[in-house]
Amino acid sequence: MGGAALTVRLERPLDLRRTVGAQQAGHGDPTTQVTDREAWRATRTPDGPGTLHVRHTGDTVVARAWGTGAAWLLERAPALLGEHDPPFASDHPVVGPLARRFAGVRIGRSDGVWHALVPVVLAQRVTAGEALSQWHRLCRTLGEPAPGPCTLVLPPAPEAVAEQPYWWFHRFGIERKRADTLRRAAAAAHRLEAAATMSAADAERRLRSVPGLGAWTVAEVAAAAFGDPDAVPVGDFHVPHTVAWALAGEVRGTDDRMLELLAPFAGQRGRVIRLLGLAGIHAPARGPRRAVAPIASW
């Protein structure tokens, strides 16, 4: 298969699909493909474009990489697999059994802020289906073929996004507010990438210095790029209801109530939210689904 290689010996179980799959922007992500036993990821690194492939067999993962970013990707492959993430256990009657059930699911980190940020910004204020479609189309339009023996494409380069006028993004259904946020983030991409080396508090401040990057966006990026097990997406429409239902039997919840119920899990609050999601726990539905609004009405 070629490419530079690295072998990682696992000391504990690994659920590759659910661990690395957290970096994937929906099924069919043109930059990332994950199965039970292998994963491909094309991304941009400080050293240039690169593609990483990992294959999981027994207690071993073999990683290979191509492109000028190959060495950077191999150096961070163990972290992407969650090797830095310690085992989690709880005696909580709901969370404890889920932690045991999903013991192989780790919280990995990619250290790639821009790659994590773009699909999250696209997910602001729209349905998941709309955001994923826009991400896929943006990658196919502005991305480039990834290095190595794969059919992936690279995420759009920040420079390519920054140079587009806001109206250029309308072809993808991206209105001015999100387009401007993407363009501002692209112009600051170098500064934002440096957040991966900072403390959680400093990284949050760095990300939130860009207008349009609020608490929800920062938490989603922190979970994927920094592997933060405590990242809580305050402002999410569904998560407060899920937490309130799962931990207190309450059909509806608020951000304040969610934070109150998660307080005993300080340091691991994001992990608890993820475990509830993996288990398919959702509060009972009430009311109609949100309608998709035409871009002209924004």
C-alpha positions in Angstrom: 0.0 0.0 0.0 3.0 2.3 0.5 3.2 5.4 2.6 5.0 6.1 5.9 3.8 3.7 8.6 3.3 3.5 12.4 2.1 0.6 14.5 0.1 1.3 17.7 -0.3 -1.4 20.3 -3.6 -1.1 22.1 -3.7 -1.6 25.9 -7.5 -1.7 26.0 -10.5 -2.1 23.7 -11.1 0.3 20.8 -14.3 0.9 18.9 -12.8 2.3 15.8 -16.0 3.3 14.1 -17.4 5.2 17.0 -14.1 6.8 18.1 -12.8 8.0 14.7 -16.3 8.4 13.4 -16.8 11.4 15.7 -14.5 13.2 13.2 -16.8 12.4 10.3 -19.4 14.9 9.1 -22.2 12.5 8.3 -22.4 9.5 6.1 -20.6 10.0 2.8 -18.2 12.7 4.2 -15.8 13.3 1.2 -12.9 13.8 3.6 -13.4 11.0 6.0 -14.6 7.4 5.7 -14.8 5.0 8.7 -15.8 1.4 9.1 -15.5 -1.1 11.9 -11.9 -2.0 11.0 -10.4 0.9 9.1 -10.6 4.6 8.6 -9.4 7.1 6.0 -9.0 10.8 6.6 -7.8 13.5 4.3 -7.0 16.8 5.9 -4.8 19.9 5.9 -1.9 20.1 8.3 0.7 22.8 9.2 3.1 20.9 6.9 0.6 20.6 4.0 -2.0 18.2 2.7 -2.1 14.6 4.0 -4.1 11.4 4.1 -4.2 9.0 7.0 -5.3 5.4 6.8 -5.6 3.2 9.9 -6.5 -0.5 10.1 -7.5 -2.2 13.3 -6.8 -5.8 13.9 -6.9 -7.4 17.4 -4.9 -5.3 19.7 -3.0 -3.5 16.9 -3.6 -0.5 14.7 -1.4 0.0 11.7 -1.4 3.6 10.5 -0.1 4.8 7.1 0.0 8.3 5.7 0.7 10.1 2.4 1.5 13.7 1.4 3.6 16.4 2.8 1.5 16.2 6.0 2.2 12.5 6.5 4.6 12.8 9.4 2.3 15.3 11.2 -0.6 12.9 10.9 1.3 9.8 12.0 2.6 11.7 15.1 -1.0 12.4 16.1 -2.5 9.1 15.0 -2.5 7.7 18.6 -4.4 10.7 19.9 -6.9 10.4 17.0 -7.5 6.8 18.3 -8.0 8.1 21.8 -4.9 6.6 23.3 -4.6 9.7 25.5 -8.1 9.3 26.8 -8.2 7.4 30.1 -10.9 4.8 30.8 -14.1 6.2 32.2 -16.3 4.6 34.9 -19.3 5.8 36.9 -21.6 4.4 39.6 -24.5 6.5 38.3 -27.5 4.2 37.5 -27.9 5.5 33.9 -24.3 6.6 33.0 -22.5 3.7 34.6 -24.0 0.9 32.5 -23.6 3.0 29.4 -19.9 3.5 30.2 -19.5 -0.3 30.4 -21.5 -0.9 27.3 -19.4 1.5 25.2 -16.1 0.9 26.9 -14.3 0.8 23.5 -15.5 4.3 22.6 -12.9 6.8 23.3 -12.7 10.6 22.8 -10.0 11.2 20.2 -8.5 14.5 19.1 -7.5 15.5 15.6 -5.7 18.8 16.4 -7.2 20.1 13.2 -9.3 23.2 14.1 -10.2 24.4 10.6 -11.3 20.9 9.4 -13.5 20.5 12.5 -14.8 24.1 12.4 -16.3 24.4 8.9 -19.0 21.7 9.1 -19.9 22.9 12.6 -20.4 26.5 11.4 -22.5 25.1 8.5 -24.7 23.4 11.1 -25.6 26.7 12.8 -29.3 27.5 12.5 -30.2 24.8 9.9 -31.1 21.1 9.9 -28.4 18.4 10.1 -29.4 17.2 6.6 -28.9 20.7 5.1 -25.6 21.3 6.8 -24.2 17.9 5.7 -25.2 18.5 2.1 -23.6 21.9 2.1 -20.4 20.5 3.6 -20.2 17.8 1.0 -20.9 20.2 -1.9 -18.4 22.8 -0.6 -15.6 20.1 -0.3 -16.4 18.9 -3.8 -16.2 22.4 -5.2 -13.3 23.9 -3.3 -11.4 20.8 -2.1 -8.6 19.0 -4.0 -7.9 15.3 -4.5 -6.3 13.9 -1.4 -2.8 12.4 -1.6 -2.5 8.6 -1.5 -4.4 5.6 -2.8 -7.9 6.9 -2.1 -10.8 8.8 -3.6 -11.2 11.4 -0.8 -10.9 15.1 -1.2 -9.3 17.6 1.1 -11.4 20.1 3.0 -11.5 23.6 1.4 -8.4 25.6 2.0 -9.0 28.6 4.3 -7.5 30.9 1.6 -10.1 29.6 -0.9 -12.9 30.3 1.5 -11.7 33.7 2.6 -11.4 35.1 -0.9 -15.1 34.3 -1.9 -17.7 37.1 -1.5 -20.6 36.1 0.8 -23.0 35.8 -2.1 -20.8 33.1 -3.7 -22.0 30.7 -1.0 -25.7 31.1 -1.8 -25.3 28.4 -4.5 -25.0 25.9 -1.7 -27.9 27.3 0.3 -25.5 29.1 2.8 -27.0 32.5 3.7 -24.9 35.6 4.5 -24.6 35.1 8.2 -22.9 31.7 8.0 -21.0 32.7 4.9 -19.5 35.7 6.7 -18.7 33.6 9.8 -16.8 31.1 7.5 -15.0 33.9 5.8 -13.9 35.5 9.1 -12.8 32.1 10.5 -10.9 31.4 7.3 -9.0 34.7 7.5 -8.1 33.9 11.1 -7.4 30.2 10.4 -3.7 30.3 11.3 -4.5 31.8 14.7 -7.3 29.4 15.3 -5.1 26.3 14.6 -2.8 27.5 17.4 -5.7 26.9 19.8 -4.9 23.2 19.7 -1.7 23.9 21.8 -3.5 26.0 24.4 -5.4 25.3 27.6 -9.1 24.7 27.3 -9.9 28.2 28.6 -7.4 29.9 26.3 -8.5 27.9 23.3 -12.1 28.9 24.0 -11.2 32.5 24.1 -9.2 32.2 20.9 -12.1 30.6 19.1 -14.7 33.0 20.5 -12.6 36.0 19.4 -14.0 35.4 15.9 -17.6 36.9 15.6 -20.1 34.1 14.9 -18.2 31.4 16.9 -20.3 31.0 20.0 -20.5 28.6 22.9 -22.2 25.8 20.9 -19.7 26.0 18.0 -16.7 26.1 20.3 -17.9 23.1 22.3 -18.4 21.0 19.1 -14.9 22.0 17.8 -13.3 21.3 21.2 -14.7 17.8 21.3 -13.4 16.9 17.9 -10.2 18.9 17.5 -9.0 18.9 21.2 -10.6 15.7 22.4 -12.2 17.6 25.3 -14.4 15.2 27.3 -16.0 18.1 29.2 -17.2 20.1 26.1 -20.9 20.9 26.5 -22.8 22.3 23.5 -24.8 25.0 25.3 -27.4 26.4 23.0 -28.2 23.0 21.3 -31.9 22.5 20.6 -32.1 18.8 21.5 -29.3 18.1 24.0 -30.9 19.8 27.1 -34.0 17.7 26.6 -32.1 14.5 26.2 -30.1 15.1 29.4 -33.1 16.1 31.4 -35.0 13.0 30.2 -32.2 10.6 30.7 -30.9 11.8 34.1 -34.1 13.2 35.7 -37.1 11.8 33.8 -38.1 15.3 32.7 -39.6 15.6 29.2 -38.1 19.1 28.6 -34.9 20.8 29.7 -33.1 24.1 29.5 -29.4 24.8 29.3 -29.4 25.7 33.0 -31.1 22.5 33.9 -28.8 20.5 31.7 -25.7 22.1 33.4 -27.2 21.4 36.8 -27.8 17.7 36.0 -24.3 17.4 34.5 -22.5 19.1 37.4 -21.7 15.8 39.2 -19.8 14.7 36.0 -17.6 17.8 35.9 -14.6 17.1 33.6 -16.6 14.4 31.8 -19.8 16.2 30.9 -19.3 16.0 27.2 -18.6 12.3 27.4 -21.8 11.7 29.3 -23.8 13.5 26.6 -22.1 11.4 24.0 -22.9 8.2 25.9 -26.6 9.2 25.9 -26.4 9.8 22.2 -24.7 6.5 21.5 -27.5 4.7 23.4 -30.1 6.4 21.3 -31.7 8.1 24.2 -34.0 11.0 23.2 -36.7 12.9 25.0 -40.2 12.2 23.8 -41.1 14.4 20.8 -43.5 17.2 21.1 -44.7 19.5 18.4 -44.0 19.5 14.6 -40.5 19.2 13.0 -38.8 22.4 12.2 -39.5 23.5 8.6 -36.7 24.2 6.2 -36.8 28.0 5.5 -35.9 29.3 2.0 -32.6 31.3 1.9 -34.5 34.4 0.7 -36.3 34.6 4.1 -33.1 34.8 6.1 
